[in-house]
Amino acid sequence: MTKQETQKYFERVAKSLEQKRLKQSFDLLTSLFSHLQNWQLQEKLNTLQDTYKMMLQYHVEGVNDPCREKVYNDLLRSIYQIADAAILQIKSSNDNSLFYERRRACRYYVSETSGELIQLLEDLLGKMTLLSLLEEETEKNRNLKDLERQKEILGYKIFHAVWLSDSWTSDEKKQWSNVLNNQPDMFFFPSLVITGLTLNILETFDEKKAVLLFETAQNKNEEIRERALTGIVLFLRKYNNRLYLYPEINERLNLLAEDPKFIRRIRHILLQFILSRETEKITRKITDELIPEMIKISPKTGNRINLSELMNETGIDDKNPEWQSRIEKAGLQDKLQELSELQLEGADVMHSSFIHLKNYPFFNEPSNWFAPFTLPVEAIGDKDLTQLSDVLTTSAMLCNSDKYSFYLSVSQMPENYRKMMIGQFSKETDAVKEVLKDDLQDESKTINYHARQYIQDLYRFYKLHPRRNDFEDIFETKPEFYKVPLINQLIKDNDSLFIIGEYYFNKNYFEDAIDVFNMLLQIDPNNDILHQKKGYCLQMMGKPNEALNAYQKAELLNANSSWTIKKLAHCHRLLRQPQDALHYYKKAEQLNPDNLTIQLNIGHCYLELKNYDQALKYYFKVEYLIKNKEKAQRAIGWCSFLVGKYQQALDYFNKTMENNPTPMDYLNAGHVHLVLENNKEAIRLYKLALEKGNYTFDEFVDIFSHDIPDLIVAGINEKDIPFVLDDLMYLQVSDLNIIDNY
C-alpha cells in the first residue's frame, strides 16, 4: 500500500468509529490486515468482533445489561488501538518519511531500554560531579570536552529512544517519568524527552505518553513545563474526537483545569500560536478588494471625487475610541494591560533574520532544532566563543535554534570580525536585558519566554527543516485551538475568551475574532461593544450586509453611539443605499455638528441622490472650514459641472491641478473644456490624464465612457465623441507634440 492509501484507510476507520459504525470498522480493518502478516492483531480483532456480535444479540433480545456502555467504550478504544498498531506496522515497513526512515535505521537506540539510558545518565552525572573538583584548567577543559561529547551522543540517543518508540509499557512510562523529575538543571535531557514524546504522539497515539505529558504540566522547571503544555494542546487538538474513551486522561485534564495557573498558561500557549500564524496581509486585502468595492458605490462619482483618496476621511477603518473608556469602566483595564504586555513580549521578530542560517549540517538532525542552547564542545577553551556562548545561553531574545544558528555563523568568521560581532551582540543583549528586567521578573504580565522560545523552535522546524514535507505542519493544521471542544472547555470563561478574542481582533484575524465574539455574546448578548466589534470585523472582511446587521444590534443597545451611527451610514453607502446612508449621517451630524468628515459625507450622499444643489451647500461649507481644501474643491468642481456651472467647475478644477493633480483632475478639466468648445485644450488634458494614470488607451476609453451620459446632458453631441477619442488616439500613435505647444 502507498503512504496515501494507508492514510486514507486509517481516516476511514477513524471516521467510522466517530460515527459509531463498528461493523464498517471491522470490515475495513479486516481488509487492511490482508496487507499484514500479523495474526495476533487479526485474532484480537476477531475476538472484539465476537464480543460486539454478542452485545448486539443481547440488544435484539431485550436483555438489560448495566455494563453495556462501559463494554461498548472499551470496544471502541480497543479497535482504535488495533488500527493504530496496524497503521504503524505498515508505515514502519513502507513509509519513506523521516520518522519511519529513522525507525528503521535507528533500531539500536529504539530498542535500548530506558533503564540502560538512565544508567548512562547517572554515570555521566557522576563524572560531571568529579570534574567540578579538578583545579587544573587544562585538564578540566580536556575532560570537559570529552564529557560534553558524551552528553551530545546521549542526548541524541534519548531523543531518538522517545521519538521513535513503540507504545510504552507501564514500566517504561515510569522510567521516563524519573528522567523528567530527577535530572539536574545542567542537563537538557528532560527537554528533549518532552519534545521527542510530543513528536511521537503526533505521529501515533499512545495513552501512557499522553499521561506523562499531563503529569509534567506542573513540573517546577519552567522550560520542561512549557514544553509539556505545548504538547498537551497539540495532543488535544489532534485526538479530540477519541479522548472521551480514556477516563484517566480526562480525569487528569479536569484536575488540572481546576488550577487557575494552568488555565492561564494554556491561554498563553494559545496566544503564542496565534502570533506564530502565517502573517495574513489584511491591509492588502482591504486595498485590493475593499477600496474597489467602495468605488463601486458609484463608478462615476467614485472617479470624479477620488474616493480612494477619501477613505481616511470616511472613517472606514477607524476603531471606536469609546471602546477603551468603556472597557476601563467595566473593570477590564487590567486584562487589556495584560494583552498589551503579551503582545510586546511574544512577537517573533527574528525568524526572517535567521531563515538563511539553517543550512548547516548541524540542522539535519531533528533533535538539534529543540536542544536548549549549551556551551558547544568546540567553544571549550576558546575565550571569545565561550563569551558568546555565555551571552547566548542567558539571552531571552533568541529561540534555541536561532542561538545555534548565530553561534555557528560567528564561529566561522575571521577572528577580528568574530571579536567585533561578539562585543556588539553582548552590548545589545545587556541593553535589552536592562529594558526588560522589570517585566521579565513578573511572569503574570508576560508570555513565559520558555514557551515563546519553544514554539518558535517548533515553527522553524516545521517551516525550515530540509525534510519538513515529511511532517504534518502543526502551524497549518485546522481547526484553530479555540474550536477544539476539549480546549474550548479550558478557555470558555469570560476572561480567557475576552483576551483571545481581543488578540485575534488586534492582530486583524477578523474571522477568528468573530467566532470568539460570538462565544462571548452567548454569555453576554446585550453587550453593544461586542456587536460593534463583530460588525467592524465583518466590514473589514468585505461583508457590508452582515456588518450592517451587527451594527443595527449595537444601535438598539446604545442608540447614541456616534461611532455606530457613522458605521451604519458607511455600510449603507457600500450597499449603494444613499438615502439610508443620508439618514444616518444626518443623525451623526446632530451628535457631532462640527465634524467636517460627516458634512463631507452628507454632501456625497446628496451627490449620489442627484440633489446637486444640496450637495454643493455642504461642499462649500466644508471648503470654508477645512484646512485641506482639495478634497472639497474636487467635489465642488464635479458637482458644478453636473449642474451646468461650467466656469465655476473650471475654476475649481484649476485649483486642484495646482498641487499634485490626479489623473481624474485632468479628465474632469478636460470635460469642462470640451463642453466650452476648447477642444485642443480638452485633448491636451485627456492626454495628461492618460499618461499620469499610466493607463492603456483601452483602459482610458473605459473610464471616459462612464462619463458620456453626463457629457451628453452637458450638450456634447454623441456623434462627436468618437472624433475626440480618435484625435487622442492619433496623438498617441504618432507621438505628435502639436497639442502640447498650446
ZIVENPE-V331164 format. One record per backbone hydrogen bond with DSSP energy under -1.0 kcal/mol. NH is the residue of the N-H (numbers start at 1). CO is the residue of the C=O. E is the energy in kcal/mol with one decimal. If there is no record, write none. Layout:
nh/co/e
NH/CO/E
NH/CO/E
//
This chain:
nh/co/e
6/2/-2.5
7/3/-2.2
8/4/-2.3
9/5/-2.2
10/6/-2.2
11/7/-2.5
12/8/-2.2
13/9/-2.3
14/10/-2.9
15/11/-2.4
16/12/-2.2
17/13/-2.0
18/14/-2.5
19/15/-2.0
20/17/-1.2
21/16/-3.4
25/21/-1.5
26/22/-2.7
27/23/-2.2
28/24/-2.5
29/25/-2.4
30/26/-2.4
31/27/-2.1
32/28/-2.2
33/29/-2.5
35/32/-2.0
36/33/-1.4
42/38/-1.5
43/39/-2.6
44/40/-2.2
45/41/-2.5
46/42/-2.6
47/43/-2.4
48/44/-2.3
49/45/-2.4
50/46/-2.3
51/47/-2.1
52/48/-2.3
53/49/-2.5
54/50/-2.1
55/51/-2.0
56/52/-2.5
57/53/-2.2
58/54/-2.4
59/55/-2.0
60/56/-2.5
61/57/-2.2
63/58/-2.7
68/65/-1.8
71/67/-2.7
72/68/-2.8
73/69/-2.5
74/70/-2.4
75/71/-2.2
76/72/-2.3
77/73/-2.6
78/74/-2.3
79/75/-2.5
80/76/-2.4
81/77/-2.2
82/78/-2.2
83/79/-2.6
84/80/-2.8
85/81/-2.4
86/82/-2.5
87/83/-2.7
88/84/-2.4
89/85/-2.2
90/86/-2.3
91/87/-2.8
92/88/-2.4
94/90/-2.2
95/91/-2.0
101/97/-2.4
102/98/-2.8
103/99/-1.7
104/100/-1.9
105/101/-2.2
106/102/-2.8
110/106/-2.2
111/107/-2.7
112/108/-1.4
117/113/-1.8
118/114/-2.6
119/115/-2.0
120/116/-2.0
121/117/-2.1
122/118/-2.3
123/119/-2.3
124/120/-2.3
125/121/-2.4
126/122/-2.0
127/123/-2.0
128/124/-2.3
129/125/-1.9
130/126/-2.1
131/127/-2.4
132/128/-1.4
133/130/-1.5
134/131/-1.6
140/136/-2.3
141/137/-2.7
142/138/-2.1
143/139/-2.4
144/140/-3.0
145/141/-2.6
146/142/-1.5
147/143/-2.4
148/144/-2.8
149/145/-2.1
150/146/-1.7
151/147/-2.4
152/148/-2.4
153/149/-2.3
154/150/-2.7
155/151/-3.0
156/152/-2.2
157/153/-2.3
158/154/-2.9
159/155/-2.6
160/156/-2.2
161/157/-2.7
162/158/-1.7
163/159/-3.2
164/160/-2.3
165/162/-1.2
173/169/-2.3
174/170/-2.0
175/171/-2.3
176/172/-2.4
177/173/-1.7
178/174/-1.6
179/175/-1.5
180/176/-1.8
181/177/-1.7
182/178/-1.9
187/184/-1.9
192/188/-1.5
193/189/-2.3
194/190/-2.2
195/191/-2.1
196/192/-2.9
197/193/-2.6
198/194/-2.4
199/195/-2.7
200/196/-2.1
201/197/-2.6
202/198/-1.6
203/200/-1.1
204/200/-2.5
210/206/-2.0
211/207/-2.5
212/208/-1.9
213/209/-1.9
214/210/-2.1
215/211/-2.4
216/212/-1.9
219/216/-1.9
225/221/-2.6
226/222/-2.9
227/223/-1.7
228/224/-2.1
229/225/-2.5
230/226/-2.1
231/227/-2.4
232/228/-2.2
233/229/-2.1
234/230/-1.9
235/231/-2.4
236/232/-2.9
237/233/-1.8
238/234/-2.1
239/235/-2.3
242/239/-1.7
243/239/-1.1
245/242/-1.7
246/243/-1.9
250/246/-2.0
251/247/-2.8
252/248/-2.3
253/249/-2.4
254/250/-2.7
255/251/-2.2
256/252/-2.5
257/253/-2.2
258/255/-1.0
259/256/-2.1
263/259/-1.7
264/260/-2.5
265/261/-2.5
266/262/-2.6
267/263/-2.4
268/264/-2.2
269/265/-2.1
270/266/-2.3
271/267/-2.3
272/268/-2.1
273/269/-1.9
274/270/-1.9
275/271/-2.1
276/272/-1.4
277/274/-1.2
282/280/-2.2
285/281/-1.9
286/282/-2.4
287/283/-2.5
288/284/-3.2
289/285/-2.4
291/286/-2.1
293/289/-1.2
294/290/-2.2
295/291/-2.3
296/292/-1.3
297/294/-1.6
298/295/-1.1
302/298/-3.9
303/299/-2.1
304/300/-2.6
305/301/-2.3
307/302/-2.0
310/306/-1.1
314/310/-1.9
316/311/-1.2
323/320/-1.5
326/322/-2.7
327/323/-2.4
328/324/-2.2
329/325/-2.4
330/326/-1.6
331/328/-1.5
332/327/-2.6
336/332/-1.9
337/333/-2.4
338/334/-2.3
339/335/-2.4
340/336/-2.6
341/337/-2.4
342/338/-2.8
343/339/-2.2
344/340/-2.0
345/341/-2.5
346/342/-2.1
347/343/-1.0
349/347/-1.1
354/350/-1.3
357/354/-1.8
363/360/-2.2
364/361/-2.2
368/365/-1.4
369/366/-1.7
370/367/-1.4
371/367/-1.1
379/376/-1.2
380/377/-1.3
382/379/-2.1
386/382/-2.7
387/383/-2.4
388/384/-2.4
389/385/-2.6
390/386/-2.5
391/387/-2.2
392/388/-2.7
393/389/-2.6
394/390/-1.5
403/399/-1.9
404/400/-2.2
405/401/-2.1
406/402/-2.8
407/403/-2.8
408/404/-2.9
409/405/-2.3
410/406/-2.7
411/407/-2.8
413/410/-1.8
418/414/-2.6
419/415/-2.4
420/416/-1.8
421/417/-2.8
422/418/-2.6
423/419/-2.4
424/420/-2.3
425/421/-2.6
426/422/-2.4
427/423/-1.9
428/424/-2.3
429/425/-2.5
430/426/-2.2
431/427/-2.1
432/428/-2.4
433/429/-2.6
434/430/-2.1
435/431/-1.9
436/432/-2.6
440/436/-3.0
442/439/-1.3
445/442/-1.6
446/443/-1.2
452/448/-2.0
453/449/-2.9
454/450/-2.4
455/451/-2.6
456/452/-2.1
457/453/-2.2
458/454/-2.5
459/455/-2.4
460/456/-2.3
461/457/-2.2
462/458/-2.7
463/459/-1.7
464/460/-2.7
465/461/-1.6
468/465/-2.3
470/467/-2.2
471/468/-1.8
476/473/-1.7
477/473/-1.1
483/480/-1.9
484/481/-1.7
488/484/-3.4
489/485/-1.9
490/487/-1.2
491/487/-1.1
497/493/-2.3
498/494/-2.5
499/495/-2.3
500/496/-2.5
501/497/-2.9
502/498/-2.6
503/499/-2.0
504/500/-2.4
505/501/-2.5
506/502/-3.3
507/503/-1.5
508/505/-1.4
509/504/-2.9
510/508/-1.4
513/509/-2.2
514/510/-2.4
515/511/-1.6
516/512/-2.1
517/513/-2.8
518/514/-2.5
519/515/-1.5
520/516/-2.2
521/517/-2.4
522/518/-1.2
524/520/-2.7
527/524/-1.3
531/527/-1.6
532/528/-2.4
533/529/-2.8
534/530/-2.4
535/531/-2.5
536/532/-2.6
537/533/-2.5
538/534/-2.4
539/535/-2.6
540/536/-2.6
541/537/-1.2
542/539/-1.6
543/538/-2.6
547/543/-2.5
548/544/-2.5
549/545/-1.5
550/546/-1.9
551/547/-2.7
552/548/-2.2
553/549/-1.6
554/550/-2.0
555/551/-2.3
556/552/-1.9
557/553/-1.3
558/554/-1.8
561/558/-1.3
565/561/-2.1
566/562/-2.4
567/563/-2.1
568/564/-2.5
569/565/-2.2
570/566/-2.5
571/567/-2.5
572/568/-2.1
573/569/-1.9
574/570/-2.3
575/571/-1.9
576/573/-1.8
577/572/-2.9
581/577/-2.4
582/578/-2.6
583/579/-1.7
584/580/-1.8
585/581/-2.5
586/582/-2.4
587/583/-1.5
588/584/-2.6
589/585/-2.2
590/586/-1.6
591/587/-1.4
592/588/-2.1
595/592/-1.8
599/595/-1.6
600/596/-2.7
601/597/-2.1
602/598/-2.2
603/599/-2.0
604/600/-2.0
605/601/-2.3
606/602/-2.3
607/603/-2.3
608/604/-2.5
609/605/-1.8
610/607/-1.4
611/606/-2.7
612/610/-1.3
615/611/-2.1
616/612/-2.6
617/613/-1.7
618/614/-1.7
619/615/-2.4
620/616/-2.8
621/617/-1.7
622/618/-2.4
623/619/-2.6
624/620/-2.0
625/621/-1.6
626/622/-3.0
629/627/-1.4
633/629/-2.8
634/630/-2.5
635/631/-1.5
636/632/-2.7
637/633/-2.6
638/634/-2.0
639/635/-2.5
640/636/-2.8
641/637/-1.9
642/638/-2.1
643/639/-1.4
644/641/-1.2
645/640/-2.5
646/644/-1.4
649/645/-2.4
650/646/-2.7
651/647/-2.5
652/648/-2.0
653/649/-2.5
654/650/-2.5
655/651/-1.4
656/652/-1.9
657/653/-1.4
658/655/-1.3
666/662/-1.4
667/663/-2.1
668/664/-3.1
669/665/-2.4
670/666/-2.4
671/667/-2.1
672/668/-1.8
673/669/-2.3
674/670/-2.1
675/671/-2.3
676/672/-2.2
677/674/-1.1
678/673/-3.4
679/677/-1.1
682/678/-2.3
683/679/-2.5
684/680/-2.2
685/681/-2.4
686/682/-2.3
687/683/-2.5
688/684/-1.9
689/685/-2.3
690/686/-2.5
691/687/-2.5
692/688/-3.2
693/689/-2.0
694/691/-1.0
695/690/-1.8
700/696/-2.3
701/697/-2.5
702/698/-2.1
703/699/-2.1
704/700/-3.0
705/701/-2.5
707/704/-1.5
708/705/-1.0
711/707/-2.2
712/708/-2.5
713/709/-2.1
714/710/-1.7
715/712/-1.6
716/711/-2.5
720/717/-2.0
724/720/-1.6
725/721/-2.1
726/722/-2.4
727/723/-2.7
728/724/-2.0
729/725/-2.4
730/726/-3.0
731/727/-1.7
732/728/-1.9
733/729/-2.7
734/730/-2.5
741/738/-1.2
742/739/-1.7
//
